[in-house]
Amino acid sequence: MQIKLLKAKMVLHGDTLKTLSESLGLTTRALCYKVNGVSPFKDKEMKVIKERYNLTDSEVAEIFLS
């Protein structure tokens, strides 16, 4: 996972871990675990992030599958 790229997208869209976690229906702690690779992102969470940040399929692959 490309943590820096995800965090850059968050900053560009004015998100914090708290605001993104709320949009995903997660606690901030749960999102921290996902961002730091402790637990994986679910498909539905990746879809929400893709739509929220208007990501292309290649950007999604780069962020979550690298």
C-alpha positions as CSV (number, residue, x, y, z in Angstrom):
1,M,0.0,0.0,0.0
2,Q,1.2,3.5,-0.9
3,I,0.5,5.3,2.4
4,K,2.0,8.6,1.2
5,L,-0.1,8.7,-1.9
6,L,-3.3,8.1,0.1
7,K,-2.4,10.8,2.6
8,A,-1.6,13.2,-0.3
9,K,-5.1,12.6,-1.7
10,M,-6.6,13.1,1.7
11,V,-4.8,16.5,2.1
12,L,-5.8,17.6,-1.4
13,H,-9.4,17.0,-0.5
14,G,-9.2,18.5,2.9
15,D,-9.7,15.2,4.8
16,T,-8.2,14.1,8.1
17,L,-8.2,10.5,9.4
18,K,-11.3,11.5,11.4
19,T,-13.3,12.9,8.5
20,L,-12.4,10.0,6.2
21,S,-13.1,7.4,8.9
22,E,-16.5,9.0,9.4
23,S,-17.3,8.7,5.7
24,L,-16.2,5.1,5.7
25,G,-18.3,4.3,8.9
26,L,-15.1,3.3,10.8
27,T,-13.5,4.5,14.0
28,T,-10.4,6.6,13.6
29,R,-8.4,3.8,15.2
30,A,-9.7,1.2,12.6
31,L,-8.8,3.5,9.8
32,C,-5.3,4.0,11.3
33,Y,-4.9,0.2,11.3
34,K,-5.8,0.0,7.6
35,V,-3.6,2.9,6.6
36,N,-0.7,1.4,8.4
37,G,-1.2,-2.0,6.9
38,V,-2.3,-3.8,10.1
39,S,-5.6,-4.7,8.6
40,P,-6.7,-4.6,4.9
41,F,-9.2,-2.3,3.3
42,K,-12.4,-3.9,2.2
43,D,-13.6,-3.5,-1.4
44,K,-16.5,-1.3,-0.3
45,E,-14.1,1.0,1.6
46,M,-11.8,1.3,-1.5
47,K,-14.9,2.1,-3.6
48,V,-15.9,4.9,-1.2
49,I,-12.4,6.3,-1.3
50,K,-12.3,6.0,-5.1
51,E,-15.5,8.0,-5.4
52,R,-14.7,10.5,-2.7
53,Y,-11.3,11.4,-4.3
54,N,-12.4,10.9,-8.0
55,L,-9.6,8.3,-8.4
56,T,-9.0,6.4,-11.6
57,D,-8.7,2.6,-11.6
58,S,-4.9,2.9,-12.0
59,E,-4.7,5.3,-9.0
60,V,-6.7,2.8,-6.9
61,A,-4.4,0.0,-7.9
62,E,-1.3,2.1,-7.2
63,I,-2.6,3.1,-3.7
64,F,-4.0,-0.2,-2.5
65,L,-2.2,-2.9,-4.5
66,S,1.4,-1.7,-4.4
